[in-house]
C-alpha cells in the first residue's frame, strides 16, 4: 500500500515537518507500506487559477504533485493550525486536484503551539475530505505544544505522544487496508 503524506506548511521556522517526518518513519516500518512525503515548501506550487485537468500545460511541479497523490492508495494531511483552521497553502494545493483524492482513505494530523493541538484545523480538514468524495479516518492525530516535544535532532521525546503516533499509524493502516481491499474486490463505478 502506498501512502502519501502531504506536509501543508511552508512557513519559516515551521514545526510540522518534524511531525510529518516522524510519521513517515513510522509508516515505513509497517509491513507492506510504502511512503512518500510531499513537502509543499519544496513543491512551491503557484496560486491556483484553474484545476490541473483544465490546464493545457500544467507546470511540472503540479504534474508531479498530481501523479504522487493519484498513485497513492491513501493520504495523510499534516497541517499546523492557523487562525482556527488549516493552512492556505494546503487548501491551495488540494484545490488543484479532485479525482486524485476520490474514494481514498485520508488521515488528519494537526500541530499547534498550544494545548489543543490543532483540533479546529482537523475539523475543517475532515469537512474538506468529505467534499472531495474521500473517506476521513475518524481518529485524528493532534500534536500540542509541538515546539517542546522534539529534541535537537528532531526525534520525538514525549512518551504520551509516541503512543498517540503509534496508535494513529496502526489505526490508519487498518482503515486504509480495509478500504483499499474492498475497492479491489468490488470497485464502484
Buried (B, 14 or more C-beta within 10 A) or exposed (E): BBBBBBBBBBEEEBBBBBBBBBBBBBBEEBEEBBBBBBBBBEBEBEEBEEBBEEEEEBBEBBEBBBEBBBEBBBBBBBBBBBEEBBBEBBBBBBBBBBBBBEBBBBBBBBBBBEEEBBBBBBBBBBEBBEEBEBBBBEBBBBBBBBEEBBEEEEEBEBEEBBEBBEEBBEBBBEBBBEBBEEBEEEEEE
